Amino acid sequence: MGRDPCPGRTSWAHERLVHILFFDERTSAILLLILFFLIGLAMLYYGAEWLVKGSSALARSLGVRPMVIGLTVVAFGTSAPELVISLVSSVQEKSMIAVGNVIGSNICNIALILGLSAVFNPLTCERSVVRRDMPIMLGISLYLLFLSLDSRIGRIEGATLAMGIIAYTYFNYWISRKEGGAAEPPDPGLSAIPLARSRGRQILIVVVGIAGVVIGAQIVVDAAVKMMTILGVSEKFIGLTMVAFGTSLPELATSVIAAVKKEMDISIGNLVGSNVFNILSVLGAASLARPIPIPGGLVESGLIIDYGVMMLTGVLPWIMMRKRLMLTRKGGVLLLVCYGGYIIYLVAAG
């Protein structure tokens, strides 16, 4: 039997390995956070699937166009994480997370999620979305830029944003009633689902789906932010990346599943409606709770570039879809490239 020529070194290495695997608090915390992250992702997936099925069936049973459901119910439900995160961040005086969350989520919704959905399945939409809803989204983004010029979003500005979401919701309801909104033929795949046959159960599916994506997103965001904090990054970077991506996971799960199931109107309506909701309702509520300062202003804080990227990613799909009302796979790839470039910029900027 041979003997270890360096028993002391072997013993030290073994003890160090055991310490890393079982006793290192930092490693244990990260592993536990990864587990919660995966649990949150699972809740997001199944919650989004129920949300798409329930909202699509509900739209048909009520005689309302799926686009309207996507612009309102689904958009509001999937944007609930942004509302919670920005509201809490504002109250805790973490203004860069509150603002960065909304800007980053809007960029993520269009550049990443819409792009990814189009790669899965080329997206078509109603003419009204290109002519009306997308320009409204762009106009609201410009209004937010205007409000931010004085390096502060106060309570009066917040009140105008909050009133805007009420007007936008009523406007969509009024347009739907005016245009008739005839229901589409039932989807055989939906009618085969027992829970989707009665209106009460359809509403229950929507509520459970929203709860799943909201709670799942909250778990994912909490785990991601804590991991980033352990690794050590800036507040702005967390808001624009991990928090923004995490709170956009409901939109990602819902829109990709809707695109795969060929529920195009819900997929596009969810994203456009979510971006409008993020600015009007999320920042409106956050600034009403506590005025949101922008330290250093738009230029020194670097937010002017983030605002510009948000505007660019909003204009690109509008340009690509205004003639054929379709976002092709090539268009989806272009949006994904834009998002990748933006993330590289954020990493390089620190």
Secondary structure by P-SEA (a helix, b strand, c coil): ccccccaaaaaaaaaaaaaaacccaaaaaaaaaaaaaaaaaaaaaaaaaaaaaaaaaaaaaacccaaaaaacaaaaaaaaaaaaaaaaaaaacaaaaaaaaaaaaaaaacccaaaaaaaabbbbbcccccccaaaaaaaaaaaaaaaaccccccaaaaaaaaaaaaaaaaaaaaaaaaacccccccccccccccccccaaaaaaaaaaaaaaaaaaaaaaaaaaaaaaaaacccaaaaaacaaaaaaaaaaaaaaaaaaaacaaaaaaaaaaaaaaaacccaaaaaaaabbbbbccccccccaaaaaaaaaaaaaaaaaaccccccccaaaaaaaaaaaaaaaaaaaaac
